[in-house]
Amino acid sequence: MNFYQRMKKKISRWIDLFLYNHRNHYPSFLPKNWGVFSFLSLVLKSVFSQVSVNRTQTVSLKALHRRAIIVYASKYKSNFECLFYHIKYKDQGLPFPQIGFDHNLLPWQRFSRVVRIVLAHLDHLLHYKSLPNPYASGFFEKQLLSGKAGLLSLVDRRGFYHRFVRSRRDPLKFLVELQYEITRPIYIVPQWLLFGKKPRKTPVGIMDLFFGSEENPGHLRRWISILATPQKAFVEISEPLNLVDFINEPVNHKRTSEQLSYVLRQRLLDQMNRHHQSITGPALKTRDELRELILRSEHFQDFLKEYAAKGNKDIVELHKKADSALDEIASDYSPRLIQFLCTIFGWVWKTMFDRIALDMEGLSYVKSAATRAPVVFVPCHRSHFDYLILPYLLVSNNMPCPHVAAGQNLAFWPIGTLFRKGGAFFVRRSFHGARLYSRIFSEYVRMLLQQGFNIEFFIEGGRSRTGKMILPKTGLLTILMDAYKSGVCRDIIFAPVYVGYDRLLEESALLSEVEGKQKKQESLRQLISIRKLFKKQHGRIYVQFDTPISLKSLTSQQNQPLQEMDQAEYHALGRNLAYRIINTINDISVVTAQALAASAILNFHRHSFTQSELMVYIETYLDYLVFQNARLSENLANTVHGINMVLSIYCNRKFIEKQKIKDQNNNASREPRYVVSENKRLNLEYYKNNSIHHFIPAAYTAMAILSYDAFQFSASALHADYNFLQEFFKYEFAYDVDKTPEYMVRKTLKAFINEAILIPHPTLPDTYNITSLGFRKLLIFASFLKTYLESYWIVLNVLKRYGRRELVKKQRMKKITIFGNQFYRQREIQRKEALSNVNYENGLTFFNFKGIRGKEDRKGIDFYSEIIKRYLKSFMVQN
């Protein structure tokens, strides 16, 4: 062996030792330890720490990593993003990408590793006349099987050229082929790193042309954004795709790996594009563009010609009216102002409230659904602040501000202008006789859905004056269904939302309307008076979500397609959807200590009480709520402490007063006794009604048992009474038509057995005995109905006294109010909160529906009089 050969062999051994006896050193792999670059890693970690990552979205990644291979997917190729995810996810203890498919991470490698990569590539070039390939060498496969995560990009101009023209390996094709060979599933996790939430605009701005868009910024814009304003950047993770499930889809059985990789890429891109739109909203058009879309659309022009012909109207004049109506309705959506208002209202909420208790898990379901279709948010309506809270929370959690349907009463300056800029569009209280306006409004809603905007509207029509849900108004819901029926969008997602308050800001104004006083019109003066509220703390706000309702899924469950339904079936479906939304909001409502204490105080059988006496009622209610899996506020975690705090608040607000009671030795009693302020009972009734719907099935069942007037009964004997009460109070409390009285009675009886109110008979089937303690607890539940029974009793007595002609619309409420006050003074009714105009109206509606409109309808009056007296008699044992 000559000197040259010996040296060559020695150099080869040195190279082998330096390369650790393998040539698998690639710039697309980033080790966990950066070596001397660790300081740079710490600096970048500090910068990246201000970039928010949705924890609700990442919570499943750790569990997923234990049983599957994870490969992240970004839309655009970016070495910066690969570096970011590596550092950020490692810092958060998540599976972090170390493999960058087709990424060059050489600048971020430690020096010794750079030398090894260069040396390994030169050695491979000398021996094989080509550069090493991490696919062909099995390096990528080995790293993935060892548990390391990867990152690939879906859109790359050079990558497409290499794959299509030069037949380079496609990472997706590689993953598909690998999945065929292994049993461990591969999950592809699409994700976005975004530097802002502004929707795309048409046309594209000059900054975007030179420096890239917010969706796909250039190198300079990306680094400037992350260094200058890292707090504005955020990560959104989309739903992971299981490659095993994808391959096993019937439609994919005959496809080659090449075809599968193409279909997979398109599906991931579609998912990412829809996810991006669910964050920023659709591309914004100018106000004039939208006006053109609506007023110049073919089907609206056809309507206009028909309308002009039928009414013998001038088409030019109709164009003017249509343009004016659209101006009255349309929003003037401004993302810049929305971001500014979110900053302002972030401070407002922190100043006025302890905090906002947001259901993040429920919101994540809504965000996922938003990638499939436009979302229509349907919250309950308690306060004018509802218009502001939900949009603020959505924008803060990376969703676009929805277009909010607001009443025309809020269109006054300057609120109307600000609301329009914030996405509000305005609607009149009634469309009666305004056919052109009605059609313009429908066309506007149709356009919003067609463009992909989310919408928010209040299905109750207006704010609840009583604290409980108002029965649904289906006008706007029908317009939305009509738009879907006509094919404007492939689906509509309805998201029921509960928004509740520990303390209502407009409490006094709303309750004065319940007492019969005239509603004050919203005005600038009222707006200025709100400043007084900033000096007070109003407890917490509760925002809860439930599983979104897909209109497409709902209609697919019907016996026939939507387009083939007759008018009666179509309207029945709309009512069913409306009541489903109302019942869902009730189900997800949060029961607070304020509501529970108000219920116990008003239902207590004596005028005064101690806290320990009140706790018997509260614990009875709480046991029932826990059995029913109701959502409880945090201040009920320690019930005694929570109720003690509420009693203190109610004392400060003069709802209740402490009595000075002394014992026989003239010493002050250890436990204070409270008495309810009569003129504040209506305030307490409002908070009681915030959670009353949870107790209505128990109240109906308890009332049925008590009216049976025996300590032993069969469950089947309760069905008739339950059904009657459900029908009797149908204008007060929405009920689920899919759940029969038999089902509800059976469910409630299980709860009563759990609370030792009832015990099953040892030998007789379907028979129960009331325990001695249980009898008093039944009264505790039945007491929820007493206020409404007294209100309806007042209404029925007015109908009994006056004829139909005497009870004209303008006079009847006045007569009922006078009669109710007289009954209360004479102690024929006991609860002052029964003197409610809302209860009176609902009672009148029910009796009129049953054909009882005056003293001429004696038979019906006598029938309901006997029933109400029988139910009220059950409470006499408490007195």
Secondary structure as GFF3:
##gff-version 3
##sequence-region A 1 879
A	DSSP	alpha_helix	3	18	.	.	.	ID=ss1
A	DSSP	three_ten_helix	35	37	.	.	.	ID=ss2
A	DSSP	alpha_helix	38	48	.	.	.	ID=ss3
A	DSSP	beta_strand	52	53	.	.	.	ID=ss4
A	DSSP	alpha_helix	55	58	.	.	.	ID=ss5
A	DSSP	alpha_helix	61	67	.	.	.	ID=ss6
A	DSSP	beta_strand	69	76	.	.	.	ID=ss7
A	DSSP	alpha_helix	79	91	.	.	.	ID=ss8
A	DSSP	beta_strand	97	100	.	.	.	ID=ss9
A	DSSP	three_ten_helix	106	108	.	.	.	ID=ss10
A	DSSP	alpha_helix	111	128	.	.	.	ID=ss11
A	DSSP	alpha_helix	139	145	.	.	.	ID=ss12
A	DSSP	beta_strand	149	155	.	.	.	ID=ss13
A	DSSP	alpha_helix	157	164	.	.	.	ID=ss14
A	DSSP	alpha_helix	171	181	.	.	.	ID=ss15
A	DSSP	beta_strand	186	194	.	.	.	ID=ss16
A	DSSP	alpha_helix	206	211	.	.	.	ID=ss17
A	DSSP	alpha_helix	219	228	.	.	.	ID=ss18
A	DSSP	three_ten_helix	230	232	.	.	.	ID=ss19
A	DSSP	beta_strand	234	237	.	.	.	ID=ss20
A	DSSP	beta_strand	241	242	.	.	.	ID=ss21
A	DSSP	alpha_helix	243	247	.	.	.	ID=ss22
A	DSSP	three_ten_helix	250	252	.	.	.	ID=ss23
A	DSSP	alpha_helix	257	280	.	.	.	ID=ss24
A	DSSP	alpha_helix	287	295	.	.	.	ID=ss25
A	DSSP	alpha_helix	298	311	.	.	.	ID=ss26
A	DSSP	alpha_helix	315	329	.	.	.	ID=ss27
A	DSSP	alpha_helix	335	352	.	.	.	ID=ss28
A	DSSP	beta_strand	355	358	.	.	.	ID=ss29
A	DSSP	alpha_helix	360	370	.	.	.	ID=ss30
A	DSSP	beta_strand	375	379	.	.	.	ID=ss31
A	DSSP	alpha_helix	386	396	.	.	.	ID=ss32
A	DSSP	beta_strand	403	407	.	.	.	ID=ss33
A	DSSP	three_ten_helix	408	410	.	.	.	ID=ss34
A	DSSP	alpha_helix	415	421	.	.	.	ID=ss35
A	DSSP	beta_strand	424	427	.	.	.	ID=ss36
A	DSSP	alpha_helix	435	451	.	.	.	ID=ss37
A	DSSP	beta_strand	455	456	.	.	.	ID=ss38
A	DSSP	alpha_helix	475	485	.	.	.	ID=ss39
A	DSSP	beta_strand	493	501	.	.	.	ID=ss40
A	DSSP	alpha_helix	507	514	.	.	.	ID=ss41
A	DSSP	alpha_helix	524	529	.	.	.	ID=ss42
A	DSSP	three_ten_helix	530	535	.	.	.	ID=ss43
A	DSSP	beta_strand	540	545	.	.	.	ID=ss44
A	DSSP	beta_strand	549	550	.	.	.	ID=ss45
A	DSSP	alpha_helix	551	556	.	.	.	ID=ss46
A	DSSP	three_ten_helix	562	564	.	.	.	ID=ss47
A	DSSP	alpha_helix	567	588	.	.	.	ID=ss48
A	DSSP	beta_strand	590	591	.	.	.	ID=ss49
A	DSSP	alpha_helix	593	603	.	.	.	ID=ss50
A	DSSP	beta_strand	608	610	.	.	.	ID=ss51
A	DSSP	alpha_helix	611	627	.	.	.	ID=ss52
A	DSSP	beta_strand	631	632	.	.	.	ID=ss53
A	DSSP	three_ten_helix	634	636	.	.	.	ID=ss54
A	DSSP	alpha_helix	639	652	.	.	.	ID=ss55
A	DSSP	beta_strand	656	659	.	.	.	ID=ss56
A	DSSP	beta_strand	673	676	.	.	.	ID=ss57
A	DSSP	three_ten_helix	678	680	.	.	.	ID=ss58
A	DSSP	alpha_helix	681	689	.	.	.	ID=ss59
A	DSSP	alpha_helix	692	708	.	.	.	ID=ss60
A	DSSP	beta_strand	712	714	.	.	.	ID=ss61
A	DSSP	three_ten_helix	715	718	.	.	.	ID=ss62
A	DSSP	alpha_helix	719	728	.	.	.	ID=ss63
A	DSSP	alpha_helix	741	754	.	.	.	ID=ss64
A	DSSP	beta_strand	758	760	.	.	.	ID=ss65
A	DSSP	beta_strand	767	770	.	.	.	ID=ss66
A	DSSP	alpha_helix	772	782	.	.	.	ID=ss67
A	DSSP	three_ten_helix	783	785	.	.	.	ID=ss68
A	DSSP	alpha_helix	786	801	.	.	.	ID=ss69
A	DSSP	three_ten_helix	804	806	.	.	.	ID=ss70
A	DSSP	alpha_helix	809	825	.	.	.	ID=ss71
A	DSSP	three_ten_helix	832	834	.	.	.	ID=ss72
A	DSSP	alpha_helix	837	849	.	.	.	ID=ss73
A	DSSP	alpha_helix	858	873	.	.	.	ID=ss74
A	DSSP	three_ten_helix	876	878	.	.	.	ID=ss75
###
